[in-house]
């Protein structure tokens, strides 16, 4: 479980832990470092062994005003949300046994760039594209690649956003992840499922209309 | 809108800070702040009108468990229901549980809650071995039962700082079943003799009474953890919206039906622990049955049977009038509510002045008898009543965290 401090990852971890699964949690908590990935990424492969599931959940939303003005900050969001997933999955993919599954947390924000999500959306669009390529590439080796696309989720990441009825709980999305993995999905999964319909509509809007919208 | 369980009074909070990680936890610089767990206290002791709430639901991790000693360390936002779900299958039970399992460990300590086994086990605080308290000056202190600050924090209504984790001594149980008896009775004399007889023999005792019936009939429940195969309880019902369903007529019908149902169900039965301890948890949001204006709970303890009789004769009709004899155990907190005597609880739909007048009469009777009123269930007691209920109030006040406060505290503390 990469990015294990994510609220959504924790929700999924609790379900798996309750089933008695063994979990390897990888996260960024400087107080409890066991193995430093910055120094030794290759060592991760050895530690992971042959997992059934790799859940990749790291991600930051970023402060909107800073994101749009500070290039260093914008890049740091790309590093967490896109570059580190690409690095780690590139590293891990060859070590994954047939029948295993990569489940990566993307977002509906990756479906179409919007002013409100800025570089966060771009990072998730990049991740989607990478996962799609990985899914094709690993088809022959029997490794599934799930792109999980939650909509609004009530987590520390979205603490600053006003809560609407569209918000799901982290527990709900965690259950959705476990279900998608259990069902053997090998595709793009929206959580909850009806986000697929919303995003279809959003993607269908002509650019001339879309660019004037404020959502 | 963040509410208490009674949904009265309503409060507006300047901010609600969600706490997520124990490590590196920092409190807001400016108060007044108050920890808020599951919001299961009824009145305003979990509210902080105009101030900040520290939402502890995200501090919900188990830290360690020693199966030898039954000692559990967990974060303060873990609920008793989560502990039971994890540890009943492993043969352990929470030593003291209230009428709902949806309370946090922090809330159980801050209100020094009691249960149907008070005559044996005392209050929840008596089973807390250690806790960590984070004060607004940034200092985290590990406290044990001998520390003054521990004794202020147990029952301290969240006013001494934020409890981040606690260590609780769990008790062993054979299986998930409870052997329970439901004994119909009529009148206080029968209640008293049932209490006398049952408290000696049974771990859990409580009585429900129908004050509308001329004979003051009721049902005395008593039970013990027992061996036997038993199925997990039924699914959950929920009240989806505010339906003001509790009134004089429905209470009369409900009470008669409940009495009859208990009589019919037979005197002795084997029951799963969940419906035995938490019958109301079977209906989510049952507080909505009291309508939008909410409900007022009243719970007091009085030292003598005579005072209990007086309370019952004054009691307005309620579907949930509950009696229990408290045991002799000394509660560990400076503001702990449980003390030797008889406790009496009821809830009423909020009908404004009429309801407040009824509760003021009960309050006066409790005070006359030298009793106390339970802050966790109060939205209206006077500052004088509060001071008379808790003689160690002065001692407690010295341990307050200067940046912590609550609607309740500002109301009752002069």
Interface residues (C-beta under 8 A of the other chain):
Chain A: X5 X7 X29 X31 X32 X156 X159
Chain B: X18 X20 X21 X23 X24 X58
